[in-house]
Amino acid sequence: MSSVLIVNSQQLVNARESSSLLRGAELAHLPCIENAWLLIEDGEIVSWGPMSQPPSRTTTTIDAGGGYILPAWCDSHTHLVFAGSREAEFVDKIKGLTYAEINARGGGILNSAAKLAATSEDQLFNDAWRRLEEISRLGTGAVEIKSGYGLTVEGELKMLRVIRRLKERSSLSIKATFLGAHTYPLAYKDDHAAYIDLLINELLPVIAREGLADYIDVFCEKGFFSPGETDQVCRAGMARGLRPKIHANQLGLSGGVQAGVRLGALSVDHLESMDEEAITALAHSATIGTLLPTAAYFLRMPFQPARQLIDAGCAIALASDFNPGSSPGGNMNFVVSMSCIQMKMLPEEAINAATINGAYAMDLGAEAGSITPGKKANLIFTRPVSSLAYLPYAFGSNLVEKVMIRGEFI
């Protein structure tokens, strides 16, 4: 048995004897232990306490140097497997074209699909591995990764097999989501039923047989998939053991939130466009609302109404939406900072949403998201800072000193 004792942490952040999904006012409660030690055995958290009451056992000791220790970020919505970048569209947006206009002329998701079709599985894996290493060094310890840039049987399976290879090689906790219903390929632009048939009857059987996905997702938006189509695709996935996670209400009031609630979706993600009906539906459900502020920032869209959602009693998580078209970065430190600055979330709320609630948005609440006995020792060690609020305040500085995954520094 390998044991490690970490000493002299200025604070252990989100230290809980047990954990559960947080909603509403609970998000503002972030338990911390000042001047603390933390004991780890075989990659799992065993116990913690103040330095004034050190543990009795002797073991390998690591000095935290007066920095903060947080649970690693749990990024529950990414498109980390993709081929190439889309900075030309970034310039198009600066010139005034909208996301929907770029997509309608073959850009956007269709652009990424064309690049992915021309890229080998090995190249996709190597590029995704580099991105995974990058976000892990910035403190991410658990991540969900979607397909959705294949839009063909071959392309979607290629993406999902790359995600499986990442799972097998990486020490991070990784969840895979099948997002074949990301948009309609040009060949099916006027025959939606045929593409849905391909998803349900050609792709899902292979995905289920090979165990390639944990979740199924649909982009429920006007011009993409309707609530009825979303329901049809998700129920087919549910019949194959895949729980829904839905892209909802990004571009408008799509009905995606209500569709997700009816389906018992684990999460509904984006939520830039919310009205009272959608907020009420989410608040009275077990579904998590995942907010992606860097996508709103990149697309110059209104930020998600985090305060209204929290005040209504919703359970919300924060994620990066790392993708080449609308959020080309997976830095969860920036996501947390932007949530405080632009969505008026308290630092405590943002950290909880990016750790413990992010873990629950991936069904990982029992192993990640808080400093709790029995959970994996996935930890962020910060540089010494003046307060917890300094972390989102100093958004331009990398305050992550080092990162531990399953008890090992990466």
Buried (B, 14 or more C-beta within 10 A) or exposed (E): EEBBBBBBBBBBBBBBEEBEBBBBEBBBEBEBBEBBBBBBBEBBBBEBBEEEEEBEEEBEEBEBBBBBBBBBBBBBBBBBBBBBEBEEBBEBBEEEBBBBEBBBEEBBBBBBBBBBBEBEEEEBBEBBBEBBEBBBEBBBBBBBBBBBBBBBBEBBBBBBBBBBBBBEEBBBBBBBBBBBBBBBBEEBEEEEEEBBEBBBEBBBEEBBEEEBBBBBBBBBBEBBBBBEBBBBBBEBBBEBEBBBBBBBBBBEBBBBBBBBBBBEBBBBBBBBBBEEEBBBBBBEBEBBBBBBBBBBBBBEBEBBBBEEBBEBBBBBBBBBBBBBBBBBBBBBBBBBBBBBBBBEBBBBBBBBBBBBBBBBBBBBBEBBBBBBBEBBBBBBBBBEBEEBEBBBBBBEEEBBBBBBBBBEEE
